[in-house]
Amino acid sequence: GSIFGATPYDRRTARGTVRMAAQGKEMSFLEHLEELRWTLVRSAFALVACMVGVFFWIEDIYDGFVMGPSRSDFITYRALCTLGRRLGMEDAFCVTDMKFNLFSNSPQQEFMMSFSLSFTFGLILASPIIIWQFWRFVAPGLKPAERSAVRGTVFFVALLFLLGAAFAYWVLAPMSLQFFSTYSLSPDIQKIWTLDSYVGIFNSFLLWTGVAFELPVIMVFLARIGIVGPAFLRKYRKHAFVVILIVAAIITPPDVVSQVIVTVPLVGLYEISIFLAARTERRRLAAETATSTAIAR
């Protein structure tokens, strides 16, 4: 026996499966399952390793990183205050007091939130490895045209996910928290947030915004394999904006400010997708024309 119940024979079989896929040989159903098992094992190992590392430093991460947007001296608030001074609108841009406290209302809540945060940050850190592992599993089964269509996208998938998480942390989270902390239905209501509600909002911001930022990669892939083109994307631009608004409403709290903050970059990403799809289509048509010309000769 060995780790995860795999024997030396299992490991040799998995390596042989990878070699068969690399050589273009057709694998059986059981061999596909074996390779999928090892893909999941390697991805889980990367995730757990990152989670353990995060959990070891969870107190410092919580105090210095997670709670950062809840403090008035956070870098985003200071940048807005500097912008307000230059525009002569310091009172409107500067954040002086967030006006809320956190409390734990159950004995196990702090431990569970430590685990939840460890999972979120562990997944973000391990995402490049996990994406690469699943690409290694899927790539051998793709047709040459499909494999060419997604060449180099593994890097951009990981990059856009990390950019989305960064945008959520430095823009979306502080803007939303500032709005919630200052909005008041009545001055008699005291703002006391539970720890799980704060961590839940924080986690959803980072993960779902990271996923939403994958839009250009999806569009470019569909354009490369000929399913959609720039004309299609332009024709249904208004419909896409409605979908973006719905997505923004789902992944953000129910306030207009958060939805606008998410909608604006997603609309920008959609426009970038149109540009990239147009460039991709030109290259694909040029390659097809060159191939047809070569065959005709």
Disulfide bonds with the S-S distance in Angstrom:
Cys81-Cys94 1.78
